[in-house]
Amino acid sequence: GLQADGNTFVEEALDRGAVAVVSSVPCGRNFPIPYLQVEDVRVALAEISARFYEHPDRALSLFGITGTNGKTTVSMLLQHFLGGREAVGMLGTVRYDLGKRTLPSFRTTPESVDTFAMLDQIRRAGCARAVMEVSSHGLVQKRLYGMRMGATAFLNLTQDHLDYHETMEAYYEAKKLLFNGGNGQLPKHAVINIDCPHGKRLVDELPKGVEAITIGLNAKADIFASSLSATATGTQFELNFGGERRSISSPLLGTYNVSNFLAAFALARVAGESADDIIARLDSFPGVAGRMERIANDKGFNVVVDYAHTEDALTCALSMLREITPGRIHTVFGCGGDRDRSKRPLMARAVEAGSDTVYATSDNPRSEAIATIFEDMRQGFTAPEKIVFESDRRLAIERAIASAAPGDCVFIAGKGHETYQEMAGSIIPFDDRRVAREFIKQLSR
């Protein structure tokens, strides 16, 4: 583990009834129970888990999706294109769909024993396919080691998680493990966004035997979008693939969601779905909780909640909102505690550039002092007259909504679907969407 060495707890495990120990260090000749020393405990755990659950990955058609931004949207789009929740399992940031039941997510990519256990449930529920969001942490920590995936997708790579990976190069190499056999298996197909420079590089570094299917807004891609037009209710564009062209009207907001559609479309095509069926299903896609989710109101201004928590995601989201907002943009956002401090000024700069008023507030401060987080954020701001610091997220949302006029947009960023805040070692119930609805309702009184 990152916080402690599991070997420290071997004696306690024995007292609690452990019947065997697997470790990467020797336990001594006179150890009282069966003991197995392995080179890599995480690899061993993954292999043991796969065998214990009778290799569910071999019975399922698995799709793995990685990238800094967009994993959840692409996963849910693909699940929808392939038949929906009951027919297609999914493990991701928002929820785990196990065929006959759905659980709230506790980690984007769970530990290997949990992942194989849930894939086993998906198989037993009668599903033939499953979609997985794959995090860089999960890859480095070998949570999916040895898992067979027929198709994988690389969406993008922008600064995030450098508190863990330390450098962008290490972050890229972590993502690449899903495509180069470093995860223990090679995929048959790799859908790669070549609008991202890291995607272009990945195409050139794919091993032999992995088929690359490129996507993007670049006409050099195998599947690309052109003639984009954004509105307040969706996006229109031309879909180009295999010499064919189709006019698409998507209910999803923003250019980046066009890229997300292209990734899901390409994966669904790999799965054998027809273009006509995929396009027809797009109209009935219900959207993704906390991803550009619009909070309905009759006040004449827009309220949008999104999970954007990186410089790139914030820039893209605010750029899109600027296109469809005739008035002012009021942004509420914060930066997570105990995480990459270097991205905080970058996020602040992106929000300031795209907003008319900024309400800097708490996100998930965890064990870090909000004053320290605010100090890092201040380094990115250059127009202090636009910035309001409010440590209480509820009050920040209230002030933003109270200041909105008809034609404006209130953008609440960073937490999206989350229904809690982590602070000072506690989990506190908090839902941006519910709070926004409460304050909108108060305006009617």
C-alpha positions as CSV (number, residue, x, y, z in Angstrom):
1,G,0.0,0.0,0.0
2,L,0.9,3.7,-0.4
3,Q,0.5,4.5,3.3
4,A,1.8,1.4,5.0
5,D,3.6,-2.0,4.4
6,G,1.2,-4.9,4.6
7,N,3.8,-7.1,6.2
8,T,3.5,-5.0,9.3
9,F,0.1,-6.5,9.9
10,V,1.0,-10.2,9.4
11,E,1.0,-10.9,13.1
12,E,-2.4,-9.3,13.5
13,A,-3.7,-11.3,10.6
14,L,-2.6,-14.5,12.3
15,D,-4.4,-13.5,15.5
16,R,-7.6,-13.0,13.4
17,G,-7.4,-16.4,11.8
18,A,-5.3,-16.1,8.6
19,V,-4.5,-19.6,7.4
20,A,-1.7,-18.6,5.0
21,V,0.5,-15.7,4.0
22,V,1.7,-14.6,0.5
23,S,4.4,-12.0,0.7
24,S,7.4,-10.6,-1.3
25,V,9.6,-10.9,1.8
26,P,10.5,-14.0,3.8
27,C,8.7,-14.7,7.0
28,G,11.3,-16.9,8.6
29,R,11.9,-20.7,8.8
30,N,9.7,-21.2,11.8
31,F,6.7,-19.3,10.6
32,P,3.6,-21.1,12.1
33,I,1.3,-21.3,9.0
34,P,1.8,-22.0,5.3
35,Y,3.8,-19.2,3.7
36,L,4.5,-18.4,0.0
37,Q,7.1,-15.9,-1.1
38,V,6.5,-14.3,-4.5
39,E,8.3,-11.7,-6.6
40,D,5.4,-9.3,-6.9
41,V,2.4,-9.5,-4.5
42,R,0.1,-7.5,-6.7
43,V,0.8,-9.8,-9.7
44,A,0.2,-12.8,-7.5
45,L,-3.1,-11.3,-6.2
46,A,-4.4,-10.7,-9.7
47,E,-3.4,-14.2,-10.9
48,I,-4.9,-15.8,-7.8
49,S,-8.1,-13.8,-8.2
50,A,-8.5,-14.7,-11.8
51,R,-8.1,-18.4,-11.1
52,F,-10.4,-18.3,-8.0
53,Y,-13.2,-16.8,-10.1
54,E,-12.5,-19.1,-13.0
55,H,-11.2,-16.4,-15.4
56,P,-14.4,-14.5,-16.1
57,D,-12.4,-12.2,-18.5
58,R,-12.1,-15.2,-20.9
59,A,-15.8,-15.6,-21.1
60,L,-16.6,-11.9,-21.6
61,S,-15.9,-9.5,-24.4
62,L,-14.1,-6.8,-22.4
63,F,-13.5,-3.2,-23.4
64,G,-11.0,-1.1,-21.4
65,I,-11.1,2.7,-21.6
66,T,-8.4,5.0,-20.3
67,G,-7.6,8.7,-20.5
68,T,-7.4,11.7,-18.2
69,N,-10.8,13.0,-19.2
70,G,-13.9,11.4,-20.7
71,K,-13.7,7.8,-19.5
72,T,-17.1,7.8,-17.8
73,T,-18.9,9.3,-20.7
74,V,-17.3,7.0,-23.2
75,S,-18.0,3.9,-21.0
76,M,-21.7,4.8,-20.6
77,L,-22.1,5.7,-24.2
78,L,-20.5,2.3,-25.2
79,Q,-22.7,0.4,-22.8
80,H,-25.8,2.1,-24.3
81,F,-24.7,1.4,-27.8
82,L,-24.1,-2.3,-27.0
83,G,-27.5,-2.9,-25.4
84,G,-27.8,-1.1,-22.1
85,R,-27.3,-1.9,-18.4
86,E,-29.0,-5.3,-18.2
87,A,-27.1,-6.6,-21.3
88,V,-23.7,-5.1,-20.7
89,G,-21.8,-5.0,-17.5
90,M,-19.8,-1.9,-16.5
91,L,-17.2,-1.0,-13.9
92,G,-16.5,2.8,-13.6
93,T,-16.3,6.0,-11.6
94,V,-20.1,6.5,-11.1
95,R,-21.4,2.9,-10.7
96,Y,-20.8,-0.8,-11.1
97,D,-23.5,-2.5,-13.3
98,L,-23.4,-6.2,-12.7
99,G,-26.2,-7.4,-15.0
100,K,-28.8,-8.1,-12.4
101,R,-27.9,-5.3,-9.9
102,T,-26.1,-2.0,-9.7
103,L,-23.8,-0.8,-7.0
104,P,-22.4,2.6,-6.3
105,S,-18.7,2.9,-7.3
106,F,-16.0,3.1,-4.6
107,R,-13.1,3.3,-7.0
108,T,-12.7,3.8,-10.8
109,T,-10.6,0.7,-11.1
110,P,-11.1,-1.6,-8.1
111,E,-8.4,-3.9,-6.7
112,S,-8.0,-7.1,-8.7
113,V,-9.9,-9.4,-6.3
114,D,-12.9,-7.0,-6.4
115,T,-12.7,-6.6,-10.2
116,F,-12.6,-10.3,-10.9
117,A,-15.4,-10.9,-8.4
118,M,-17.6,-8.4,-10.1
119,L,-16.7,-9.7,-13.6
120,D,-17.8,-13.1,-12.3
121,Q,-21.1,-11.7,-11.3
122,I,-21.5,-10.0,-14.7
123,R,-20.8,-13.4,-16.4
124,R,-23.3,-15.2,-14.1
125,A,-25.9,-12.6,-14.8
126,G,-25.8,-13.7,-18.5
127,C,-23.9,-10.7,-19.9
128,A,-21.5,-11.4,-22.8
129,R,-19.8,-8.0,-22.7
130,A,-18.4,-5.6,-20.1
131,V,-17.0,-2.1,-20.3
132,M,-14.3,-0.9,-17.8
133,E,-12.8,2.5,-17.0
134,V,-9.1,1.9,-16.5
135,S,-7.1,4.3,-14.3
136,S,-3.4,4.9,-14.4
137,H,-3.2,3.9,-10.7
138,G,-5.0,0.7,-11.5
139,L,-2.5,-0.1,-14.2
140,V,0.6,0.7,-12.2
141,Q,-0.7,-1.2,-9.3
142,K,-1.5,-4.2,-11.5
143,R,-5.1,-4.4,-10.5
144,L,-5.9,-5.7,-14.0
145,Y,-2.8,-7.7,-14.5
146,G,-3.3,-10.6,-16.9
147,M,-6.9,-9.6,-17.8
148,R,-7.8,-10.3,-21.4
149,M,-9.3,-7.3,-23.2
150,G,-10.5,-7.5,-26.8
151,A,-10.5,-3.7,-27.4
152,T,-9.0,-0.8,-25.5
153,A,-9.3,3.0,-26.0
154,F,-6.9,5.9,-25.3
155,L,-8.8,9.2,-25.0
156,N,-6.3,11.9,-24.0
157,L,-3.6,12.7,-21.5
158,T,-3.4,16.0,-19.7
159,Q,-1.8,17.0,-16.4
160,D,-3.3,15.1,-13.4
161,H,-2.1,12.7,-10.7
162,L,1.5,14.0,-10.7
163,D,1.4,13.7,-6.9
164,Y,1.5,10.0,-7.7
165,H,3.3,9.6,-11.1
166,E,5.6,12.7,-10.5
167,T,6.2,13.3,-14.3
168,M,4.0,13.4,-17.4
169,E,6.3,10.8,-19.0
170,A,5.7,8.4,-16.1
171,Y,1.9,9.2,-16.4
172,Y,2.0,8.4,-20.1
173,E,4.0,5.2,-19.5
174,A,1.4,4.1,-17.0
175,K,-1.4,4.5,-19.5
176,K,0.6,2.7,-22.2
177,L,0.6,-0.4,-20.1
178,L,-3.0,-1.1,-21.3
179,F,-1.7,-1.3,-24.9
180,N,1.8,-2.7,-24.9
181,G,1.5,-5.9,-22.9
182,G,2.7,-4.3,-19.7
183,N,-0.6,-5.3,-18.2
184,G,0.2,-9.0,-18.9
185,Q,-1.9,-9.2,-22.1
186,L,-2.1,-7.5,-25.5
187,P,-5.5,-6.2,-26.8
188,K,-6.5,-7.1,-30.3
189,H,-7.7,-3.5,-31.1
190,A,-6.7,-0.1,-29.8
191,V,-8.9,3.0,-30.5
192,I,-6.7,6.0,-30.2
193,N,-7.5,9.7,-30.2
194,I,-4.8,11.3,-32.4
195,D,-5.9,14.9,-31.6
196,C,-3.9,14.3,-28.5
197,P,-0.1,14.4,-29.1
198,H,0.3,11.5,-26.7
199,G,-2.2,9.5,-28.8
200,K,-0.1,10.1,-31.9
201,R,2.9,8.9,-30.1
202,L,1.0,5.8,-28.8
203,V,0.0,4.8,-32.3
204,D,3.7,4.7,-33.3
205,E,4.6,2.7,-30.2
206,L,2.0,0.0,-30.5
207,P,3.4,-3.6,-30.6
208,K,2.8,-5.7,-33.7
209,G,-0.5,-7.6,-33.6
210,V,-2.5,-4.7,-32.1
211,E,-4.7,-3.1,-34.6
212,A,-4.9,0.7,-34.3
213,I,-8.1,2.5,-35.1
214,T,-7.5,6.2,-35.0
215,I,-10.2,8.8,-34.1
216,G,-10.3,12.6,-33.9
217,L,-11.3,15.9,-35.4
218,N,-8.4,15.3,-37.8
219,A,-9.3,14.2,-41.3
220,K,-6.2,11.9,-41.1
221,A,-8.0,9.7,-38.6
222,D,-9.8,6.5,-39.5
223,I,-13.0,7.8,-38.0
224,F,-13.3,11.6,-37.7
225,A,-15.8,14.4,-37.2
226,S,-16.1,17.5,-39.3
227,S,-18.4,20.5,-39.7
228,L,-19.1,20.9,-36.0
229,S,-21.8,23.2,-34.7
230,A,-22.6,23.7,-31.0
231,T,-25.9,24.8,-29.6
232,A,-27.4,25.1,-26.1
233,T,-29.1,21.7,-26.5
234,G,-26.4,19.6,-28.2
235,T,-23.9,19.4,-31.1
236,Q,-24.2,18.7,-34.8
237,F,-21.4,17.3,-36.9
238,E,-20.6,15.1,-39.9
239,L,-19.3,11.6,-39.0
240,N,-16.8,10.2,-41.5
241,F,-15.8,6.5,-41.4
242,G,-14.7,3.9,-44.0
243,G,-15.6,6.2,-46.9
244,E,-19.1,6.9,-45.5
245,R,-20.5,10.1,-44.1
246,R,-23.5,10.6,-41.8
247,S,-25.0,13.7,-40.3
248,I,-25.2,13.4,-36.5
249,S,-27.2,15.4,-34.0
250,S,-25.9,14.6,-30.6
251,P,-27.7,15.6,-27.3
252,L,-24.2,15.9,-25.7
253,L,-22.8,19.4,-25.2
254,G,-19.4,20.4,-26.3
255,T,-16.7,19.5,-28.8
256,Y,-14.9,17.1,-26.4
257,N,-18.1,15.1,-26.3
258,V,-17.9,14.7,-30.1
259,S,-14.5,13.1,-29.4
260,N,-16.1,10.9,-26.7
261,F,-18.8,9.8,-29.2
262,L,-16.1,8.9,-31.8
263,A,-14.4,6.7,-29.2
264,A,-17.6,4.9,-28.2
265,F,-18.6,4.6,-31.9
266,A,-15.3,3.0,-32.9
267,L,-15.4,0.5,-30.0
268,A,-19.0,-0.4,-30.8
269,R,-18.0,-1.0,-34.4
270,V,-15.2,-3.3,-33.3
271,A,-17.9,-5.2,-31.3
272,G,-19.8,-5.8,-34.5
273,E,-22.6,-3.2,-34.1
274,S,-23.8,-1.5,-37.3
275,A,-23.3,2.2,-37.8
276,D,-27.1,2.7,-38.3
277,D,-27.9,1.0,-35.0
278,I,-25.3,3.0,-33.1
279,I,-26.5,6.3,-34.5
280,A,-30.1,5.4,-33.9
281,R,-29.4,4.7,-30.2
282,L,-27.7,8.0,-29.6
283,D,-31.0,9.9,-29.4
284,S,-32.1,7.8,-26.4
285,F,-28.9,8.2,-24.5
286,P,-29.9,9.5,-21.1
287,G,-26.7,11.4,-20.4
288,V,-24.2,10.9,-17.6
289,A,-24.8,12.1,-14.0
290,G,-22.6,15.0,-13.1
291,R,-21.2,15.4,-16.6
292,M,-22.4,18.7,-18.1
293,E,-25.6,18.0,-16.2
294,R,-28.1,20.9,-16.6
295,I,-30.1,21.8,-13.5
296,A,-33.6,22.7,-14.8
297,N,-35.0,26.1,-13.7
298,D,-37.3,28.8,-15.0
299,K,-35.1,31.8,-14.1
300,G,-33.7,32.3,-17.6
301,F,-30.1,31.3,-16.7
302,N,-28.3,28.0,-17.1
303,V,-26.9,26.0,-14.2
304,V,-24.5,23.2,-15.2
305,V,-22.7,20.7,-13.0
306,D,-19.6,18.9,-14.2
307,Y,-16.8,16.7,-13.0
308,A,-14.1,18.8,-14.7
309,H,-11.1,18.9,-12.3
310,T,-8.1,19.4,-14.6
311,E,-6.8,22.4,-16.5
312,D,-7.7,20.9,-19.9
313,A,-11.2,19.7,-18.8
314,L,-12.0,23.2,-17.3
315,T,-10.7,25.0,-20.4
316,C,-12.8,22.8,-22.8
317,A,-15.9,23.0,-20.7
318,L,-15.8,26.8,-20.3
319,S,-15.0,27.3,-24.0
320,M,-18.1,25.3,-24.9
321,L,-20.2,27.2,-22.4
322,R,-19.0,30.5,-23.7
323,E,-20.2,29.6,-27.2
324,I,-23.8,29.0,-26.0
325,T,-24.0,31.7,-23.2
326,P,-25.1,35.2,-24.3
327,G,-24.5,36.6,-20.8
328,R,-21.9,36.1,-18.1
329,I,-20.4,32.9,-16.8
330,H,-20.1,32.4,-13.0
331,T,-17.9,29.5,-12.1
332,V,-17.7,27.7,-8.8
333,F,-14.7,25.4,-8.4
334,G,-12.0,24.2,-6.0
335,C,-8.9,22.0,-5.9
336,G,-8.6,18.7,-4.1
337,G,-6.5,18.4,-1.0
338,D,-3.6,15.9,-0.6
339,R,-3.3,15.8,-4.4
340,D,-1.0,17.3,-7.1
341,R,-0.4,20.8,-6.0
342,S,1.3,21.9,-9.2
343,K,-2.0,21.7,-11.2
344,R,-3.8,24.2,-8.9
345,P,-2.4,27.4,-10.4
346,L,-3.1,25.9,-13.9
347,M,-6.7,25.2,-13.0
348,A,-7.1,28.6,-11.5
349,R,-5.7,30.3,-14.7
350,A,-8.0,28.2,-16.9
351,V,-11.1,29.1,-14.9
352,E,-10.2,32.8,-14.7
353,A,-9.7,33.0,-18.5
354,G,-13.1,31.3,-19.2
355,S,-15.2,33.0,-16.6
356,D,-16.6,36.5,-15.8
357,T,-16.8,35.8,-12.1
358,V,-15.0,33.0,-10.2
359,Y,-16.1,31.6,-6.8
360,A,-13.0,29.7,-5.5
361,T,-14.1,27.3,-2.8
362,S,-13.4,23.9,-1.3
363,D,-13.6,20.7,-3.3
364,N,-12.5,17.6,-1.3
365,P,-9.8,19.2,1.0
366,R,-9.2,15.9,2.8
367,S,-6.6,16.5,5.5
368,E,-5.1,19.6,3.9
369,A,-5.9,23.1,5.2
370,I,-8.1,25.1,2.8
371,A,-5.9,28.1,3.3
372,T,-3.0,26.2,1.8
373,I,-5.1,25.1,-1.2
374,F,-6.3,28.7,-1.7
375,E,-2.7,30.0,-1.6
376,D,-1.7,27.6,-4.4
377,M,-4.7,28.7,-6.4
378,R,-3.9,32.4,-6.0
379,Q,-0.7,31.8,-7.9
380,G,-2.7,31.2,-11.0
381,F,-5.0,34.2,-10.7
382,T,-4.1,37.5,-12.4
383,A,-7.4,39.4,-12.1
384,P,-8.2,39.5,-8.4
385,E,-11.3,41.7,-9.0
386,K,-13.0,38.6,-10.7
387,I,-12.3,36.2,-7.8
388,V,-14.3,35.6,-4.7
389,F,-12.8,33.2,-2.1
390,E,-15.4,31.3,-0.1
391,S,-14.3,28.2,1.8
392,D,-17.9,27.0,2.3
393,R,-18.9,25.3,-0.9
394,R,-22.6,25.6,-0.2
395,L,-22.3,29.4,0.3
396,A,-20.2,29.7,-2.9
397,I,-22.9,28.0,-4.9
398,E,-25.6,30.2,-3.3
399,R,-23.6,33.4,-4.1
400,A,-23.1,32.3,-7.7
401,I,-26.8,31.5,-8.3
402,A,-27.9,34.7,-6.5
403,S,-25.7,36.7,-8.8
404,A,-26.9,35.1,-12.1
405,A,-29.1,37.1,-14.4
406,P,-31.2,35.9,-17.4
407,G,-28.8,34.8,-20.2
408,D,-26.1,33.9,-17.7
409,C,-24.6,30.5,-16.8
410,V,-23.6,29.2,-13.4
411,F,-20.9,26.5,-13.9
412,I,-20.3,24.3,-10.8
413,A,-17.2,22.3,-11.5
414,G,-15.1,19.6,-9.9
415,K,-17.3,17.1,-8.1
416,G,-20.0,16.2,-10.7
417,H,-21.8,13.0,-9.6
418,E,-20.2,12.9,-6.1
419,T,-22.6,13.1,-3.2
420,Y,-20.0,13.8,-0.4
421,Q,-17.1,16.0,0.6
422,E,-14.0,14.6,2.2
423,M,-12.6,16.9,4.9
424,A,-10.5,16.5,8.1
425,G,-10.9,12.7,8.0
426,S,-14.7,12.8,7.6
427,I,-17.1,12.1,4.8
428,I,-19.8,14.7,4.7
429,P,-22.9,14.4,2.6
430,F,-22.8,17.0,-0.2
431,D,-24.3,17.0,-3.7
432,D,-23.7,20.0,-6.0
433,R,-26.9,19.2,-7.9
434,R,-29.1,19.1,-4.8
435,V,-27.6,22.2,-3.3
436,A,-28.1,24.1,-6.6
437,R,-31.8,23.0,-6.8
438,E,-32.3,24.2,-3.2
439,F,-31.1,27.7,-3.9
440,I,-32.9,27.9,-7.2
441,K,-36.1,27.0,-5.4
442,Q,-35.4,29.7,-2.8
443,L,-35.3,32.3,-5.6
444,S,-39.0,31.5,-6.3
445,R,-40.1,32.5,-2.8
